[in-house]
């Protein structure tokens, strides 16, 4: 995993504040691969309850983390009981590293 402890702390705190303390977050994509280089931060945020306004929530999480990490590009994928799942959700769950 190619994130510093500070980056992990910022991500965990932001997700807890915006999505709830019961939300979990996984890092997937190139940043989860120690041998890869560069890349944005791809996050899967798993929320055990229904989410209203998922696009807005995803944008808020992404924007706040990006701001706190100095403009780093952050992509946030949400997984909740009321949201449709796509193949990327399964890949992120299977290959992602829980933070």
Backbone as JSON, one array per atom type, in Angstrom:
{
  "sequence": "XXXXXXXXXXXXXXXXXXXXXXXXXXXXXXXXXXXXXXXXXXXXXXXXXXXXXXXXXXXXXXXXXXXXXXXXXXXXXXXXXXXXXXXXXXXXXXXXXXX",
  "N": [[0.85, -1.17, 0.0], [0.61, 2.13, -0.93], [0.47, 4.57, 0.76], [0.93, 7.15, 3.14], [1.03, 7.15, 6.76], [-0.19, 9.45, 7.69], [-1.82, 10.15, 5.48], [-3.57, 7.95, 5.49], [-4.81, 8.37, 7.98], [-6.13, 10.84, 7.51], [-7.93, 10.06, 5.51], [-9.48, 8.06, 6.86], [-10.59, 9.57, 8.99], [-12.05, 11.54, 7.61], [-13.91, 9.98, 6.16], [-15.32, 8.81, 8.32], [-16.46, 11.12, 9.47], [-18.11, 12.12, 7.39], [-19.53, 9.95, 6.24], [-20.24, 8.37, 8.32], [-19.49, 6.7, 11.43], [-19.67, 3.99, 11.26], [-18.96, 3.29, 8.74], [-16.74, 1.71, 6.41], [-13.54, 1.7, 4.79], [-11.78, 1.01, 1.81], [-8.72, 0.82, 0.09], [-8.02, 0.72, -3.31], [-6.88, -0.23, -6.61], [-4.05, 1.31, -8.3], [-2.63, 2.44, -6.14], [-2.85, 0.58, -4.14], [-1.05, -1.27, -4.8], [2.16, -2.09, -4.14], [4.24, -2.15, -5.97], [3.59, -0.56, -8.08], [3.53, 2.73, -9.67], [2.95, 6.2, -9.09], [-0.35, 7.51, -9.74], [-3.83, 8.04, -8.87], [-5.78, 8.25, -5.82], [-7.79, 5.66, -5.13], [-10.8, 4.87, -3.66], [-12.98, 2.68, -1.92], [-15.88, 3.12, -0.28], [-17.66, 1.62, 2.13], [-20.87, 1.43, 3.29], [-23.09, 0.55, 5.78], [-25.8, 1.16, 5.77], [-28.69, 2.64, 4.14], [-28.16, 5.22, 1.7], [-28.74, 8.59, 1.16], [-28.62, 10.77, -1.55], [-26.19, 9.89, -2.97], [-24.27, 10.69, -4.93], [-23.63, 13.28, -4.17], [-22.57, 12.79, -1.6], [-20.33, 11.19, -2.23], [-18.85, 13.05, -3.73], [-18.35, 15.01, -1.79], [-16.76, 13.61, 0.08], [-14.56, 12.91, -1.55], [-13.69, 15.48, -2.36], [-13.02, 16.74, 0.1], [-10.98, 15.07, 1.13], [-9.11, 15.31, -0.93], [-8.52, 18.07, -0.76], [-7.4, 18.2, 1.86], [-5.16, 16.68, 1.44], [-3.54, 18.18, -0.15], [-4.4, 18.58, -2.8], [-4.3, 16.17, -4.11], [-5.51, 13.78, -6.42], [-8.52, 12.13, -5.91], [-10.62, 9.38, -6.06], [-13.84, 8.28, -5.28], [-15.78, 5.54, -4.55], [-18.95, 4.39, -3.76], [-20.55, 1.97, -1.67], [-23.5, 0.69, -0.72], [-26.53, -0.59, 0.83], [-28.78, 0.31, -0.68], [-27.81, 1.03, -3.14], [-26.99, 0.49, -6.55], [-24.92, -2.2, -7.63], [-21.86, -2.7, -9.36], [-19.48, -4.36, -11.55], [-16.98, -3.19, -10.8], [-17.26, -2.72, -8.08], [-17.07, -5.27, -6.97], [-14.45, -5.96, -7.67], [-13.02, -4.0, -6.27], [-13.69, -4.7, -3.63], [-12.59, -7.26, -3.46], [-9.84, -6.96, -4.16], [-9.05, -4.74, -2.77], [-7.45, -2.93, -0.08], [-8.12, -2.87, 3.25], [-8.51, 0.02, 5.16]],
  "CA": [[0.0, 0.0, 0.0], [1.44, 3.32, -1.06], [-0.06, 5.74, 1.45], [1.58, 7.41, 4.42], [0.1, 7.04, 7.89], [-0.97, 10.69, 7.71], [-2.85, 10.04, 4.46], [-4.56, 6.98, 5.99], [-5.57, 9.03, 9.05], [-7.01, 11.83, 6.89], [-9.0, 9.32, 4.83], [-10.35, 7.43, 7.86], [-11.32, 10.6, 9.72], [-13.01, 12.17, 6.7], [-15.0, 9.02, 5.9], [-16.12, 8.71, 9.54], [-17.22, 12.36, 9.64], [-19.1, 12.36, 6.34], [-20.33, 8.76, 5.93], [-20.62, 7.73, 9.58], [-18.45, 5.92, 12.09], [-19.83, 2.58, 10.91], [-18.48, 3.09, 7.36], [-15.37, 1.22, 6.27], [-12.94, 2.2, 3.56], [-10.74, 0.18, 1.2], [-7.9, 1.4, -0.96], [-7.84, -0.23, -4.41], [-6.22, 0.37, -7.76], [-2.59, 1.33, -8.32], [-2.07, 2.78, -4.83], [-2.84, -0.61, -3.3], [0.04, -2.1, -5.32], [3.47, -1.54, -3.74], [5.15, -2.13, -7.1], [3.14, 0.42, -9.07], [4.02, 4.08, -9.47], [1.98, 7.26, -9.36], [-1.77, 7.15, -9.65], [-4.71, 8.71, -7.93], [-6.21, 7.43, -4.69], [-9.11, 5.06, -5.39], [-11.35, 4.4, -2.39], [-14.31, 2.1, -1.84], [-16.46, 3.4, 1.02], [-18.77, 0.7, 2.38], [-21.78, 1.99, 4.29], [-24.06, -0.52, 6.06], [-27.18, 1.65, 5.74], [-29.06, 3.35, 2.91], [-27.54, 6.54, 1.53], [-29.48, 9.56, 0.34], [-27.71, 11.67, -2.27], [-24.87, 9.26, -3.05], [-23.32, 11.47, -5.74], [-23.2, 14.4, -3.33], [-21.7, 12.24, -0.54], [-19.07, 10.8, -2.87], [-18.13, 14.27, -4.09], [-17.9, 15.66, -0.55], [-15.64, 12.82, 0.61], [-13.45, 13.08, -2.47], [-13.22, 16.86, -2.31], [-12.38, 17.05, 1.37], [-9.71, 14.35, 1.21], [-8.2, 15.95, -1.89], [-8.11, 19.34, -0.18], [-6.53, 17.95, 3.0], [-3.92, 16.06, 0.97], [-2.83, 19.1, -1.03], [-4.85, 18.53, -4.19], [-4.18, 14.81, -4.66], [-6.74, 13.29, -7.05], [-9.15, 11.06, -5.12], [-11.87, 8.85, -6.59], [-14.58, 7.58, -4.23], [-16.85, 4.64, -4.98], [-19.77, 4.04, -2.6], [-21.26, 0.7, -1.65], [-24.53, 0.73, 0.31], [-27.63, -1.51, 0.48], [-29.74, 0.86, -1.64], [-27.14, 1.44, -4.36], [-26.7, -0.56, -7.53], [-23.53, -2.66, -7.64], [-21.28, -2.96, -10.66], [-18.28, -5.2, -11.41], [-15.91, -2.49, -10.11], [-17.46, -2.9, -6.65], [-16.54, -6.59, -6.6], [-12.99, -5.88, -7.79], [-12.53, -3.18, -5.15], [-13.82, -5.48, -2.41], [-11.69, -8.41, -3.5], [-8.45, -6.57, -4.26], [-8.79, -3.58, -1.94], [-6.81, -3.04, 1.23], [-8.94, -2.16, 4.25], [-7.75, 1.02, 5.93]],
  "C": [[0.9, 1.23, 0.0], [0.73, 4.57, -0.54], [0.72, 5.92, 2.74], [0.55, 7.24, 5.54], [-0.76, 8.3, 8.0], [-2.11, 10.63, 6.69], [-3.96, 9.08, 4.9], [-5.43, 7.63, 7.06], [-6.56, 10.04, 8.49], [-8.2, 11.13, 6.23], [-9.98, 8.74, 5.84], [-11.2, 8.48, 8.59], [-12.39, 11.25, 8.85], [-14.19, 11.25, 6.42], [-15.9, 8.89, 7.12], [-17.0, 9.94, 9.73], [-18.36, 12.49, 8.64], [-20.03, 11.17, 6.07], [-20.79, 8.03, 7.18], [-19.51, 6.85, 10.11], [-18.52, 4.43, 11.76], [-19.39, 2.28, 9.47], [-17.05, 2.56, 7.39], [-14.84, 1.69, 4.92], [-11.82, 1.25, 3.12], [-10.03, 0.98, 0.13], [-7.75, 0.35, -2.05], [-7.17, 0.49, -5.56], [-4.71, 0.41, -7.57], [-1.97, 1.65, -6.96], [-2.06, 1.6, -3.86], [-1.7, -1.55, -3.68], [1.38, -1.44, -5.0], [4.43, -1.41, -4.9], [4.77, -1.13, -8.19], [3.72, 1.79, -8.75], [2.9, 5.06, -9.78], [0.56, 6.84, -9.09], [-2.54, 7.96, -8.63], [-5.04, 7.75, -6.79], [-7.62, 6.97, -4.97], [-9.62, 4.44, -4.1], [-12.74, 3.79, -2.6], [-14.8, 2.36, -0.42], [-17.7, 2.53, 1.16], [-19.59, 1.21, 3.55], [-22.89, 0.98, 4.53], [-25.53, -0.09, 6.06], [-27.43, 2.39, 4.43], [-28.48, 4.76, 2.91], [-28.44, 7.4, 0.66], [-28.45, 10.49, -0.31], [-26.31, 11.09, -2.41], [-23.85, 10.04, -3.86], [-22.76, 12.63, -4.92], [-22.24, 13.91, -2.23], [-20.34, 11.86, -1.11], [-18.22, 12.02, -3.2], [-17.59, 14.98, -2.86], [-16.7, 14.93, 0.03], [-14.41, 13.05, -0.24], [-12.84, 14.48, -2.36], [-12.49, 17.19, -1.02], [-11.03, 16.34, 1.5], [-8.69, 14.99, 0.27], [-7.66, 17.25, -1.32], [-7.1, 19.13, 0.94], [-5.19, 17.31, 2.61], [-3.23, 16.91, -0.11], [-3.18, 19.0, -2.49], [-4.69, 17.19, -4.87], [-5.52, 14.38, -5.26], [-7.26, 12.08, -6.28], [-10.46, 10.67, -5.78], [-12.55, 8.03, -5.5], [-15.74, 6.82, -4.85], [-17.63, 4.24, -3.73], [-20.43, 2.69, -2.78], [-22.21, 0.75, -0.46], [-25.69, -0.16, -0.13], [-28.59, -0.99, -0.58], [-29.11, 1.29, -2.97], [-26.86, 0.25, -5.26], [-25.22, -0.91, -7.5], [-23.11, -2.99, -9.07], [-20.02, -3.81, -10.47], [-17.13, -4.51, -10.67], [-16.04, -2.62, -8.6], [-16.85, -4.22, -6.19], [-15.01, -6.61, -6.66], [-12.41, -5.12, -6.6], [-12.62, -3.94, -3.83], [-12.79, -6.6, -2.34], [-10.22, -7.99, -3.42], [-8.06, -5.41, -3.35], [-8.16, -3.92, -0.6], [-7.61, -2.22, 2.23], [-8.06, -1.22, 5.05], [-8.28, 1.09, 7.36]]
}
